[in-house]
Amino acid sequence: MNISEDIVTKVFSEIDFEEILDYLIQEIKAKNYLITRVSNIDNIHDRDVLKSPSSIKFKYYKIVEFCNLESCSRLISSDLLAGVFMPVKFIIYQPLDKNNIFISFLSPISFARLFNSKEMMSIAKIIENDMYDVLEEIDF
């Protein structure tokens, strides 16, 4: 895998973080995916015992995991080890002292290549197209 090729990132500006997070979740659901979890990594800022606040490089950081049970089941059935990449996810973050908000994802096609499976590649292409569509829909 190559980070510069296999991780897709889109940059947004002049929008509130919570607003873009809400749009992201709405668009994922509109594509018939189930949100399985939103990890609030930025909760670290609320901890009283934070040892080194200067080491934290983000203001906001969420991991939004989602799955379509049918495509997820087909993907995993093509190779049971594919589950290590599931559910798929977007990360949405805002670095400290920056106004831009970034949304990134690992290309499902890039991990499907690891398995050399036509069935998996076919499903990964659908998922990746959906992920690009989600990013396009929240573009202002």
N, C-alpha and C positions, 0 to 999 in steps of 0.2 A: 504494500500500500504506500501511496505517496500523499502526504498531508495536503500539499498544495493542489493536488488534483482530485482527491477523494473526499475532501471536506468542503462542502458548499456553504458559502456565507453571503448573506445579504445585509447591507447596512441601511438603517433608517435614521432619519433625523427629524427634529421638530415634532416629536410626539412623546406623550407620557408613557413611561414604562408599563404601568398597569393597563393602560389602554391598549397598547400593542400586544401585551400578553393575552388580554381578553379576545382581541381580534384573532390571534393565532389559534387559540382554543376553539373559537367559533368556527373558523375555517377548517380545522382538522375534523371537527364533528360534522360539518357540512359535506365532507368527503366520505362519510359513513365509517369513521374510525371512532373507537372508544378510547377516551383518555383513561389510561390505567394508573397514572401517578404524575403529580407535579412535585418535584423535589425543590425545596426552598433553601438552596445553599446559602443564600444571602442572610439567612437567619443567624449566621455566625456573628453578625454585627450586634445582635441583641444579647449576646452572651457576656456575662459579667467577668468571666474568667479568660477572656481572649488574651493570650500571652503576648502576642506581637501584632497589634492592629496595623502597623505599617507594612506587614507582609501581605495583607489582603489587598488585592489589586482590582477589586470590583465593588461597585455600589449595589448592583442587582445581579443575581445569577439564579436562573431557574432551569431545571431540566424537565421537559414535558415529554412524557412517554405515552405512546399510543399504539393501538393495534386494531386491525380488522380481523375478527376471529376466523373468518373463512380464509382470507389470504395468508394469515399467520399460520393456520393449521396446514395449509397446502405447502407453504414454505418449509416448515419444520418436517413435514412428512417426506419431503424430497431428500432431506438429510437431517436426522435427529440432532446432530451437532449444531445446526443452524440456529437453534434456540439461544446460543450464547450471544447472538446479535439482536435478540428480540426482548421486549418490544422495541420498535424503532423510536427514535427520539429527535427532538429539536432541542438545542440549547438556546436560551435567550439571555443576553447579558448586557450590562452597561459598565464599562470600566470606570474606575474612579476618575474624577476630574474631566470626564468626557460627556458630551451631549448626545453622541451617537449611540444607538442601540443596535446590537448585532444579533442575528438569528443564524444559526449554523446547524448542519446535519451531516452525518456520514452517509455517503452515497450507498444506497442498498445494492446497486450494481457492483460497486467495488468489493463488498464482502461476498456477494454471490459468486464472483469470479474465483474466490478461494476454493469453492466446492466443485467447479467444473461440471455443473448440472444445468441442462437446458431448461428443465422445469423451474428450477430456482431462479435462473436468469430471467425467465419470462415473468415470473411474479415480481421479482425485484424491479424490473423495468416499470411495471404498473405502479408499484409503491413509490418509486423515485419520481415518476411523472406527477403523481398526486402531491408529493412533497413540494415540487417546483410550483405546481398550481396553487398550493396553499400560500407560498411566498408571494406569488404574483397577485393573489386576491387581497393580500394585506398591504400591497404597495399603494402609497398615497400620491 
